[in-house]
Structures are given as C-alpha cells and as structure tokens.
C-alpha cells in the first residue's frame, strides 16, 4: 500500500492563509460537495451532525439548511474556522480538531460529512475508525476524497522539468477501497467521478491552487523559489496537453457513503 507522507502542520497553516481567498476559487470544491450532499438518502434524517474539514463553513450552512439542525464544524486550520464563524448566520459551533483524533463522544453522531478534506490525513484508516466510533448505530460517514490520477497533467509536465515532487500525491483507488473495507462499517459504497477543469493559461491553475491553500504540501518538494527557467520549461511542457477548450486539469474524486451497522 502506498505510504502517504503529509505534514499536517503545513496543511493547517496553508489552509489558514487561504481562508479569505478560498471561496472565490472554490467552484470545483462546491460542485464536489454538492454531489456528495445529493448522494445522501432522502429519508435519512440525522440530528447530530458534524462537518469535518468544514473550511469556510459553506457546507456547514448547507447541512443546517437541509436538515434544520445545528451543525458543528471541525477543521484543522484555525484560520478557516475564524473565517467560517465570521460568515455564519446559523447557530453553528466551530472546533479546531484533527480527523485522526476526533474530540467526539463514542456513539454521539448521526452524520459525519466531509468533502475534500480526508486526503490530507496521513493515516486515513485511523480517521475512518475514529468516525465509525463517533457514529451511532445506523449513522453515516459521507466523504469525498481525491485519488491517484488527480492533476496528472501537472505531474507529467513537471516530470519533464526536474525530479522533484511538485504535485500532491493521492492514494490509489485500490488502496482506498482496502481501507474502506477495514474501517469497521457495516456497508459502504464508493464511486469515482472525473472532473476536468480547463484554463486559458497554466497560471490560472497554479494561482487557483494557491488561493485554495492546496498547492504542494508533500515531502520531497523543492526548497526555495522556483526559478524562471523552470517555470518556462513547465509552461512549455504543459502546453502539450492543450485542447481547443483550453489546458485541462483532471481531478479524480471518490464519493463515498459508509453506514455503521444498526
């Protein structure tokens, strides 16, 4: 199984810095989270709800509206929570928390919703088992995560330039499914969506990743500034992917529903 090397301190700092710019650049994230929300069963009526990795609180508010229940937003990035609190008009609460060490009582939750957050967990199985422990019987963990094949164009372009790690590594789908089977849930379903975003110039993609706080956070990244010569070489390499609609950036998104046995 592929080893994930992620510095969670850097993740928290990066997303905290991006709090004020995140919503303007998050169209793709909104679509993924909306697709996840739409997958929840219509007759499912949770009362105790967590938005795990809530970011700016967009889906915390959407969950509150859908279920007419207060929702607790948890995130590793304190800056995101401060921003979420400033934008909130609902009776939400905000807690700094690590998905691998949830500050939740055993069997206290009906729904844990998490969109595009758990890919930043070095030990995803621990995060899944923590969620399972916090859920009541019949409760649901609904989460989306990025898998291998995400930003493959950017990764391939960088490989022609140098040998450093410039693009976040994501888990192979087979590895993810193994973890889902080991996490202690009664039943689960995983479906992969492919999203292809298009940009007129490479700078549009790189600036968006920076605004989202989702630029390169893996070990093995190059230190210092990226030289102009390397950026020119990267731009030239990425141009080989250009299509009539623009430069593609592919995201592979696993949409997952997991139910705890009643």
C-alpha positions as CSV (number, residue, x, y, z in Angstrom):
1,X,0.0,0.0,0.0
2,X,1.3,3.5,-0.9
3,X,2.7,5.4,2.0
4,X,1.3,8.9,2.4
5,X,3.8,11.5,3.7
6,X,1.9,14.7,4.7
7,X,2.9,17.3,7.3
8,X,-0.4,18.3,8.9
9,X,1.1,21.4,10.5
10,X,1.9,22.7,7.0
11,X,-1.6,21.7,5.8
12,X,-3.2,23.7,8.6
13,X,-1.0,26.7,8.0
14,X,-1.6,26.6,4.3
15,X,-5.4,26.5,4.5
16,X,-5.5,29.1,7.3
17,X,-3.6,31.5,5.0
18,X,-6.1,30.7,2.2
19,X,-9.2,31.4,4.2
20,X,-10.1,34.8,2.8
21,X,-9.4,33.7,-0.9
22,X,-10.8,30.2,-0.7
23,X,-14.5,30.8,-1.5
24,X,-13.7,32.9,-4.7
25,X,-11.6,30.0,-6.1
26,X,-13.7,27.0,-4.9
27,X,-16.2,26.4,-7.7
28,X,-14.9,22.8,-8.2
29,X,-15.0,22.1,-4.4
30,X,-18.6,23.4,-4.3
31,X,-19.6,21.0,-7.1
32,X,-17.9,18.0,-5.4
33,X,-19.5,18.8,-2.0
34,X,-22.9,19.4,-3.6
35,X,-22.7,16.0,-5.4
36,X,-21.8,14.3,-2.1
37,X,-24.7,16.0,-0.3
38,X,-27.1,14.9,-3.1
39,X,-26.0,11.3,-2.5
40,X,-27.3,11.1,1.0
41,X,-30.6,9.1,1.2
42,X,-33.7,11.3,1.0
43,X,-35.2,9.6,4.1
44,X,-32.1,9.9,6.2
45,X,-32.9,12.4,9.0
46,X,-29.8,13.0,11.2
47,X,-30.0,15.1,14.3
48,X,-26.4,15.2,15.5
49,X,-24.3,16.4,12.5
50,X,-20.6,17.1,12.0
51,X,-19.0,18.9,9.0
52,X,-15.4,17.5,9.2
53,X,-12.9,19.7,7.5
54,X,-15.5,22.4,7.2
55,X,-13.2,25.1,5.8
56,X,-15.1,28.3,5.4
57,X,-18.3,26.7,6.5
58,X,-20.1,26.6,3.2
59,X,-21.4,23.0,3.6
60,X,-21.9,23.5,7.3
61,X,-24.5,26.1,6.4
62,X,-25.9,23.8,3.6
63,X,-26.3,20.9,6.0
64,X,-28.0,23.2,8.5
65,X,-30.5,24.3,5.9
66,X,-31.1,20.8,4.6
67,X,-31.7,19.1,8.0
68,X,-32.9,22.1,10.0
69,X,-30.4,21.1,12.8
70,X,-27.4,22.9,14.3
71,X,-24.2,21.6,12.7
72,X,-20.7,21.5,14.3
73,X,-17.9,22.5,12.0
74,X,-14.5,20.9,12.7
75,X,-11.3,21.8,10.9
76,X,-7.5,21.5,11.5
77,X,-7.0,25.1,10.2
78,X,-7.8,27.6,12.9
79,X,-7.8,30.5,10.3
80,X,-10.6,28.7,8.4
81,X,-12.7,28.4,11.5
82,X,-12.3,32.1,12.3
83,X,-13.5,33.0,8.8
84,X,-16.4,30.5,9.0
85,X,-17.5,32.0,12.2
86,X,-17.4,35.5,10.8
87,X,-19.6,34.4,7.8
88,X,-22.1,32.3,9.8
89,X,-25.7,33.3,10.4
90,X,-26.8,29.9,11.7
91,X,-26.3,28.5,15.2
92,X,-23.2,26.7,14.3
93,X,-20.2,25.9,16.6
94,X,-16.6,25.7,15.4
95,X,-13.9,23.5,16.8
96,X,-10.3,23.1,16.0
97,X,-9.9,19.3,15.5
98,X,-7.8,16.6,13.8
99,X,-9.7,14.0,11.9
100,X,-7.4,11.4,13.3
101,X,-8.2,12.4,16.9
102,X,-11.8,13.4,16.9
103,X,-13.0,15.2,20.1
104,X,-16.3,13.4,20.0
105,X,-18.0,11.0,22.4
106,X,-18.5,7.4,21.3
107,X,-21.8,6.9,19.6
108,X,-22.8,10.6,19.6
109,X,-23.3,11.5,16.0
110,X,-25.8,10.6,13.2
111,X,-23.9,12.1,10.3
112,X,-20.3,13.0,9.7
113,X,-20.0,14.9,6.4
114,X,-16.5,15.6,5.0
115,X,-15.9,16.9,1.5
116,X,-12.3,17.0,0.1
117,X,-10.6,17.0,3.5
118,X,-9.6,13.5,4.4
119,X,-7.0,13.3,1.6
120,X,-4.8,15.4,3.9
121,X,-4.8,12.6,6.6
122,X,-1.5,10.7,6.7
123,X,-3.3,7.8,8.4
124,X,-6.7,7.6,6.7
125,X,-7.7,4.3,8.3
126,X,-7.3,5.9,11.7
127,X,-9.6,8.8,10.6
128,X,-12.2,6.3,9.3
129,X,-12.2,4.3,12.5
130,X,-12.4,7.5,14.6
131,X,-15.5,8.4,12.6
132,X,-17.0,4.9,13.0
133,X,-16.5,5.1,16.8
134,X,-18.2,8.5,16.9
135,X,-21.3,7.4,15.0
136,X,-24.4,6.0,16.4
137,X,-25.7,2.6,15.0
138,X,-27.2,3.4,11.6
139,X,-25.1,6.6,11.3
140,X,-23.4,7.7,8.2
141,X,-19.9,8.9,7.2
142,X,-20.3,10.7,3.9
143,X,-17.0,11.8,2.4
144,X,-15.3,12.7,-0.8
145,X,-11.6,12.5,-1.4
146,X,-9.1,12.8,-4.2
147,X,-7.4,9.7,-5.6
148,X,-4.5,8.9,-7.8
149,X,-4.8,10.4,-11.3
150,X,-5.6,13.9,-9.9
151,X,-3.6,16.7,-11.5
152,X,-1.9,14.1,-13.7
153,X,-1.2,16.7,-16.4
154,X,0.7,18.9,-14.0
155,X,2.6,16.0,-12.6
156,X,3.6,14.7,-16.0
157,X,4.7,18.2,-17.1
158,X,6.9,18.6,-14.0
159,X,8.5,15.2,-14.6
160,X,9.9,16.6,-17.9
161,X,11.4,19.5,-16.0
162,X,13.1,18.0,-12.9
163,X,12.9,15.1,-10.5
164,X,11.3,16.9,-7.5
165,X,7.9,16.3,-6.1
166,X,5.8,19.3,-7.2
167,X,2.3,17.9,-7.1
168,X,0.4,16.4,-4.1
169,X,0.4,12.7,-4.1
170,X,-3.0,11.0,-3.8
171,X,-3.9,7.4,-2.8
172,X,-4.5,4.8,-5.5
173,X,-8.2,3.7,-5.6
174,X,-7.4,0.1,-4.8
175,X,-5.6,1.2,-1.6
176,X,-8.5,3.4,-0.7
177,X,-11.0,0.6,-1.1
178,X,-8.9,-1.7,1.1
179,X,-9.0,0.9,3.8
180,X,-12.8,1.3,3.4
181,X,-13.2,-2.5,3.9
182,X,-11.1,-2.4,7.1
183,X,-12.7,0.6,8.8
184,X,-15.5,-1.3,10.7
185,X,-18.6,-0.1,8.8
186,X,-21.5,-2.4,8.0
187,X,-21.8,-1.3,4.4
188,X,-20.2,1.2,2.1
189,X,-20.3,2.4,-1.4
190,X,-17.6,4.2,-3.4
191,X,-18.0,5.8,-6.8
192,X,-15.3,7.8,-8.7
193,X,-16.2,11.0,-10.6
194,X,-13.8,12.5,-13.1
195,X,-13.8,16.3,-13.3
196,X,-11.8,18.1,-16.0
197,X,-11.3,21.8,-15.4
198,X,-9.9,24.0,-18.2
199,X,-7.7,27.1,-18.1
200,X,-6.6,29.5,-20.8
201,X,-3.1,29.6,-19.2
202,X,-1.2,27.5,-16.7
203,X,-1.0,30.4,-14.3
204,X,-4.8,30.2,-13.9
205,X,-4.4,26.7,-12.4
206,X,-1.4,27.5,-10.2
207,X,-2.9,30.7,-8.9
208,X,-6.2,28.8,-8.1
209,X,-4.3,26.1,-6.2
210,X,-2.5,28.7,-4.2
211,X,-5.8,30.6,-3.4
212,X,-7.3,27.3,-2.2
213,X,-4.3,26.5,0.0
214,X,-4.0,23.2,-1.9
215,X,-0.6,23.7,-3.6
216,X,2.2,21.2,-3.0
217,X,2.2,20.0,0.6
218,X,4.1,16.7,0.3
219,X,7.5,15.8,1.4
220,X,10.1,15.9,-1.3
221,X,9.0,19.2,-2.7
222,X,11.9,21.5,-3.8
223,X,13.0,24.2,-1.3
224,X,13.3,27.9,-2.2
225,X,11.7,29.7,-5.1
226,X,11.1,28.0,-8.4
227,X,13.4,29.6,-11.0
228,X,12.1,31.4,-14.0
229,X,13.8,28.9,-16.3
230,X,12.0,26.0,-14.7
231,X,8.6,27.8,-14.9
232,X,9.2,28.5,-18.6
233,X,10.0,24.8,-19.1
234,X,6.9,23.8,-17.2
235,X,4.7,26.1,-19.2
236,X,6.1,24.7,-22.4
237,X,5.6,21.1,-21.2
238,X,2.0,21.7,-20.1
239,X,1.2,23.2,-23.5
240,X,1.4,19.7,-25.0
241,X,-1.9,19.0,-23.2
242,X,-3.7,22.0,-24.7
243,X,-7.1,21.2,-26.2
244,X,-9.5,23.6,-28.1
245,X,-11.3,24.4,-24.8
246,X,-8.0,25.2,-23.0
247,X,-5.5,23.5,-20.8
248,X,-7.1,20.6,-18.9
249,X,-6.6,19.8,-15.2
250,X,-8.1,16.4,-14.3
251,X,-9.4,15.5,-10.8
252,X,-10.3,12.0,-9.8
253,X,-12.9,12.2,-6.9
254,X,-14.0,9.3,-4.8
255,X,-17.5,9.9,-3.5
256,X,-18.2,7.5,-0.5
257,X,-21.1,6.7,1.8
258,X,-20.4,4.4,4.8
259,X,-23.1,3.2,7.2
260,X,-22.5,1.9,10.7
261,X,-24.4,-1.3,11.5
262,X,-27.6,-0.8,13.4
